[in-house]
Amino acid sequence: MPAIVSQTYRMVPVGDLEPHPDNPHEGDVDVIAESIAKNGFYGTVLVQASRMRIIAGEHRWRGAKANGLEQVPALVIDVDDDTATRIMLADNRTAEFGAYDDQALAELLRGLDDLDGTGWTEQDLDDLAEAIASDNAVVALTPEGASAPGGGRADQAGSGARAEEELPEPGDAETHTRPVVWGVVVTCDSEAQQVQLLNQLAGQGWNVRALM
């Protein structure tokens, strides 16, 4: 069974702490500082006892400094350098594996009077709404039997009964049958743009589908 690391809670002057010199993670200190200014400093900074080096919470420490705090609460643990590095890497990495329930997040954000101190902006909320709409969107296909741009029946490209023509292989006089299905891949800058383009093309009678 994993052991609980021995740890001591105490208030530590911000000047007594140093960031880990090998920490590869870059956080947004401005956003963290804004949260601290709105909500206060909560939680702790994890510190290696032998060096008073920050193992986890460096950017919260920087946010505290930016807000002029003289002390921060710290959990001080007695571990060697190798263990400290492993904990630092694990703390950074494990946070990346989480995911949001977009619908629940959007409802939670909309329920607040404002988004100050949350790390979220109104633009984020708009982008979230577009992502939810995209997830719920049903890609409209051209009606069966309708004329597709470029001629021919639109349902031929999406059905098993595809028209065929004889096309020679390059450098080969023999002919081979190929289905007559021509496609164009369009790259979009965002999911919202993808949804807009899908709806626009479908409205014009094209047989379209989204590629993730």
C-alpha positions as CSV (number, residue, x, y, z in Angstrom):
1,M,0.0,0.0,0.0
2,P,1.4,3.5,-0.9
3,A,2.7,5.4,2.1
4,I,1.4,8.9,3.0
5,V,4.4,11.2,2.7
6,S,5.2,12.9,6.0
7,Q,4.3,16.6,5.6
8,T,4.4,19.7,7.7
9,Y,2.0,22.7,7.2
10,R,3.3,26.1,7.9
11,M,3.3,29.7,6.6
12,V,6.5,30.5,4.7
13,P,7.7,33.9,3.5
14,V,7.5,34.0,-0.3
15,G,11.2,35.1,-0.4
16,D,12.3,31.9,1.3
17,L,11.0,29.8,-1.5
18,E,12.6,29.1,-4.9
19,P,11.1,27.6,-8.1
20,H,12.4,24.3,-9.3
21,P,15.0,25.1,-11.9
22,D,14.0,22.2,-14.1
23,N,10.3,22.8,-14.1
24,P,9.2,22.6,-17.8
25,H,5.7,23.7,-17.2
26,E,4.7,27.2,-18.1
27,G,1.5,28.5,-16.5
28,D,-0.5,31.7,-17.0
29,V,0.6,33.7,-14.0
30,D,-1.7,36.6,-14.9
31,V,-4.8,34.4,-14.8
32,I,-3.7,32.8,-11.5
33,A,-3.0,36.3,-10.0
34,E,-6.4,37.5,-11.0
35,S,-8.0,34.5,-9.3
36,I,-6.0,35.2,-6.1
37,A,-7.0,38.9,-6.2
38,K,-10.7,37.9,-6.5
39,N,-10.9,34.8,-4.4
40,G,-7.9,35.0,-2.1
41,F,-5.1,32.5,-1.9
42,Y,-6.3,29.0,-1.0
43,G,-4.5,25.7,-0.8
44,T,-0.8,25.3,-0.4
45,V,2.5,25.2,-2.2
46,L,4.3,21.9,-2.0
47,V,7.9,22.4,-0.9
48,Q,11.0,20.2,-0.7
49,A,12.4,20.7,2.8
50,S,16.1,20.4,2.2
51,R,16.2,23.2,-0.4
52,M,12.9,25.1,0.2
53,R,12.3,24.4,-3.5
54,I,8.8,24.5,-4.9
55,I,7.8,21.0,-6.2
56,A,4.2,21.9,-7.0
57,G,2.4,25.3,-7.1
58,E,5.1,27.4,-8.5
59,H,2.7,29.6,-10.5
60,R,0.4,30.1,-7.6
61,W,3.5,31.2,-5.7
62,R,4.2,33.7,-8.5
63,G,0.6,34.8,-8.4
64,A,0.9,35.4,-4.7
65,K,4.0,37.5,-5.2
66,A,2.3,39.5,-8.0
67,N,-0.5,40.3,-5.5
68,G,2.0,41.5,-2.9
69,L,1.5,38.6,-0.4
70,E,4.4,38.3,2.0
71,Q,3.6,34.7,3.1
72,V,2.0,31.6,1.6
73,P,0.8,28.4,3.2
74,A,3.2,25.5,2.4
75,L,3.3,21.8,2.8
76,V,6.9,20.9,3.4
77,I,8.0,17.4,2.7
78,D,11.3,15.7,3.2
79,V,12.2,14.0,-0.1
80,D,15.4,13.6,-2.1
81,D,16.0,15.4,-5.4
82,D,14.9,12.5,-7.6
83,T,11.6,12.1,-5.8
84,A,11.0,15.8,-5.9
85,T,11.5,15.8,-9.6
86,R,9.2,12.8,-10.1
87,I,6.5,14.5,-8.0
88,M,6.9,17.7,-10.0
89,L,6.5,15.9,-13.3
90,A,3.6,13.8,-12.1
91,D,1.8,16.9,-10.7
92,N,2.1,18.7,-14.1
93,R,1.3,15.6,-16.2
94,T,-1.7,14.2,-14.3
95,A,-3.6,17.5,-14.6
96,E,-3.5,17.1,-18.4
97,F,-5.5,13.9,-18.4
98,G,-8.7,15.5,-17.1
99,A,-11.6,16.5,-19.4
100,Y,-14.7,18.7,-19.1
101,D,-18.3,17.9,-19.4
102,D,-18.9,20.9,-21.7
103,Q,-22.6,21.1,-21.0
104,A,-22.2,21.0,-17.2
105,L,-19.3,23.6,-17.4
106,A,-21.3,26.0,-19.6
107,E,-24.3,25.8,-17.2
108,L,-22.0,26.4,-14.2
109,L,-20.4,29.4,-15.8
110,R,-23.8,30.9,-16.9
111,G,-25.0,30.5,-13.3
112,L,-22.5,33.1,-12.1
113,D,-23.1,36.8,-11.9
114,D,-19.7,37.3,-13.7
115,L,-16.7,35.3,-14.6
116,D,-14.2,37.4,-12.6
117,G,-11.6,35.2,-10.9
118,T,-12.7,32.0,-12.6
119,G,-10.0,31.9,-15.3
120,W,-12.8,31.9,-17.9
121,T,-13.9,34.7,-20.2
122,E,-17.1,35.6,-22.1
123,Q,-15.3,34.6,-25.3
124,D,-14.5,31.2,-23.7
125,L,-18.2,30.8,-22.9
126,D,-19.1,31.7,-26.5
127,D,-16.6,29.2,-27.9
128,L,-17.9,26.5,-25.5
129,A,-21.5,27.1,-26.7
130,E,-20.3,26.7,-30.3
131,A,-18.5,23.5,-29.4
132,I,-21.6,22.1,-27.8
133,A,-23.7,23.1,-30.8
134,S,-21.2,21.4,-33.1
135,D,-21.3,18.2,-31.0
136,N,-25.1,18.2,-31.2
137,A,-25.3,19.2,-34.9
138,V,-26.7,16.6,-37.3
139,V,-24.9,16.9,-40.6
140,A,-27.4,17.5,-43.3
141,L,-27.0,15.5,-46.4
142,T,-28.5,16.3,-49.8
143,P,-32.0,14.9,-50.3
144,E,-32.2,11.6,-52.1
145,G,-32.5,12.1,-55.8
146,A,-31.6,15.8,-55.7
147,S,-29.2,17.2,-58.3
148,A,-25.7,17.6,-56.9
149,P,-23.5,20.5,-58.0
150,G,-21.4,19.3,-61.0
151,G,-24.2,17.1,-62.3
152,G,-25.5,13.7,-61.4
153,R,-27.6,12.4,-58.6
154,A,-26.5,13.5,-55.2
155,D,-27.4,10.2,-53.6
156,Q,-24.9,8.3,-55.8
157,A,-21.9,9.5,-53.8
158,G,-23.4,8.2,-50.6
159,S,-25.1,5.0,-51.7
160,G,-23.8,1.5,-52.4
161,A,-25.0,1.7,-56.0
162,R,-22.3,4.0,-57.3
163,A,-22.0,4.9,-61.0
164,E,-18.8,3.7,-62.5
165,E,-16.6,4.7,-65.4
166,E,-13.5,3.3,-67.1
167,L,-10.4,5.1,-66.0
168,P,-6.9,4.1,-67.1
169,E,-4.2,3.7,-64.5
170,P,-1.3,6.1,-65.1
171,G,1.1,4.5,-67.6
172,D,-1.2,1.5,-68.2
173,A,-3.3,1.1,-71.3
174,E,-5.6,-1.3,-69.3
175,T,-8.8,0.2,-68.0
176,H,-10.1,-0.3,-64.5
177,T,-13.4,0.5,-63.0
178,R,-13.6,3.1,-60.3
179,P,-16.6,4.6,-58.5
180,V,-17.3,8.1,-59.6
181,V,-16.9,9.9,-56.3
182,W,-14.9,13.1,-56.3
183,G,-14.1,14.8,-53.0
184,V,-12.5,18.0,-51.7
185,V,-10.9,18.3,-48.2
186,V,-11.3,21.8,-46.7
187,T,-9.3,22.7,-43.6
188,C,-11.0,24.9,-41.1
189,D,-9.4,27.1,-38.4
190,S,-11.9,26.1,-35.7
191,E,-14.7,23.8,-34.9
192,A,-17.2,26.6,-35.1
193,Q,-16.0,27.4,-38.6
194,Q,-16.3,23.8,-39.6
195,V,-20.0,23.7,-38.4
196,Q,-20.7,26.9,-40.3
197,L,-19.2,25.6,-43.5
198,L,-21.0,22.2,-43.2
199,N,-24.3,23.9,-42.9
200,Q,-23.6,26.3,-45.7
201,L,-22.6,23.6,-48.1
202,A,-25.4,21.3,-47.1
203,G,-27.8,24.2,-47.8
204,Q,-26.4,24.5,-51.3
205,G,-27.1,20.8,-52.0
206,W,-23.7,19.3,-51.4
207,N,-23.3,15.9,-49.8
208,V,-21.0,16.7,-46.9
209,R,-19.7,15.2,-43.7
210,A,-17.4,16.2,-40.9
211,L,-13.9,14.8,-40.5
212,M,-12.5,14.9,-37.0
